[in-house]
Amino acid sequence: MKRKRRQAWLSVLFLAPSLSGVFVFMILPFVDVVRRSFLDAMGKTFMGTDNYGLVWKNEAFRLASRNTLHFLMTAIPLLFVLSLVLSLLVYRAGKGRRIFKTSLVLPMVIPAAAVVLVWKIFLCMDGILNQVLSGISGEIQNVDWVHGETAFSVLVVTYLWKNIGYDMLLWLAGLSAIPESLYDAARVDGAGGLAQIWYITLPCLQKTMGLVVILSIVNSFRVYREAYLLAGSYPDQTIYMIPHLFGHWFLTLDVQKMSTAAVLLVLAALAAAAVFELLLYGRNKERSR
Amino acid sequence: MPDVFRKIKGSKRGNACIRTAFLSFACLSVWLPLILMVSASFMPKDELLWRYLSPMGIGMAPVRASLIPSYPTMEAFAELLFRSPGFFVMFWNSCIQVFPMLFGQFLVGVPAAWAFARFEFPGKKGLFLFYILLMVLPFQVTQVSNYLVLDRLGLLNSHLSLILPGIWSAFPVFIMTRSFEAVPKTLLEAAYLDGAGEGQAFFLVGIPAGSPGIVTALTLSFIDGWNALEQPMAYLKDRSLWPLSLYLPDIVQDKASVAFAAGIVMMMPPVLLYLNGEGELEQGVAASGVKE
């Protein structure tokens, strides 16, 4: 009991530096942001929920939210599956495992600004991709990959390229925690490779799955860097996302619109977190039974 | 079900071949762009203009890609390092903005992570969820809040406008917490039995045992800070304060021939850091991935 009290005091001491900064730089100003979302542009008159109505009906906001959601729903499942497949392959690759691992993680540390130069070599009108395609069939027209409808796919691919290594490391950590004896037992029972993956590997990786999803989301918003560097601040409609929108509002210092949208996004994130937690909690409860 | 799986199972050797082929293809997608880039950084100006006019945004001409330069030269690097003072200033700015931030993250984040990982206190789970939420929110959401504070404190358009909010980023706290949680309980109990107080346990057992997690968190923060684009674009009006990450996006056309060399110099610190600390980074990520 005494130790518990002591620990509570100590944790206050240990957390104080972190919490005080979070309070000054996040919480306090966010309260101000919430306040401003109910005021007019001058920050004087109370507007009720007028700002929310305006932002909700705003074409750009709708487009950006839709595209962001579309991107998350496309890129994260793809990353999830592909990185898992790669990690399984790397885990079982005897020789050369080191090289494969190092190579696949490398894109994570390469600055977007540097690698975008090479993407342009591949993707521009006179670039390698178009040359290869017209080499296969002379009838294919050159495509401006970055500025047309294909921009979305380009962005998804760059996201996968950059983040697959990190997620692979997470999966590998999960994989190495699975005792080899489980596989041996399965082999004795006559289970093949795929059966082992389905009945042993995947169930054992459940804890890693949550972490992979969270960190994939964290990294997904950084794809704005690639989007901006490839296509500028006014990209194709299909990749106009929340960061672009905020960038434009920020230029005109449209504080009450940004505040309102920020509050809406935090609410959306909270809702998503609640669903996520519910799914995870529900499953844990089921398992403990 | 298992019967179906058993039928699909091919020969062992064949499987290994397919695996290696697939992995090699994946690695090729990493190496090909890098080789193209390194090769371009050693090309003289004329060759670059002949090969990569369109990607450099100067004109239109078919790309003539090459994995090795025809006339290798260090011209671009020399131009960049000796005749581009602007580049040096930006490199230095990046250092000024990133390293104090990392130091701050260490001072603030390590004890907080220790508290989350090792102490019991009311509201711990909720507070940690709040940190996760902060971590997941995109920069743009906190941008407004940050802007308001920085404006109030008169810090806009200064190095501190990037350093201070960065110090309280929730991401390193999260990674370090996971890694402290992975420190074996028996290790700590042994320390308590030997008469160590909570402080000694933290400094003498916790920090050394959790060091892969600390290194990982700070390495990832470094990579992110080195690449920062949104923050400096939003908070720094004064070009003399801009970090290296804004050099390439803002490169002028008559300097375009050094772009590839600049890219190589820019990626050197994070790449070397990664190759140097690869083992610890993997351990750290592993610790964040598995809870005991």
Interface residues (C-beta under 8 A of the other chain):
Chain A: K4 R6 Q7 A8 L10 S11 V12 L13 F14 L15 P17 S18 L19 G21 V22 V24 F25 M26 L28 P29 F30 D32 V33 L86 L89 V90 R92 A93 G96 I99 F100 K101 T102 S103 L104 V105 L106 P107 M108 V109 I110 P111 A112 A113 A114 V115 V116 L117 V118 W119 K120 I121 F122 C124 M125 D126 G127 I128 Q131 W161 Y166 L169 L170 W171 L172 A173 G174 S176 A177 G190 A191 G192 G193 L194 A195 W198 K207 T208 L211 I214 I217 V218 F221 R222 Y224 R225 Y228 L229 I242 P243 F246 G247 F250 V255 M258 S259 A262 L265 V266 A269 L270 A273 E277
Chain B: M1 P2 F5 R6 I8 K9 N15 R19 T20 F22 L23 A26 C27 S29 V30 W31 P33 L34 L36 M37 A40 Y52 S54 P55 M56 G57 M60 A61 P62 V63 A65 L107 V108 G109 P111 A112 W114 A115 F116 F119 E120 F121 P122 K124 L127 L129 Y131 I132 L133 L134 M135 V136 L137 P138 F139 Q140 V141 T142 Q143 V144 S145 N146 Y147 L148 V149 L164 P165 I167 W168 A170 F171 V173 E198 I223 D224 W226 N227 L229 E230 M233 A234 S245 Y247 L248 P249 A259 F260 A262 G263 I264 M266 M267 P270 V271 L273 Y274 L275 E278 E282 V285 A286 A287 S288 G289 V290 K291
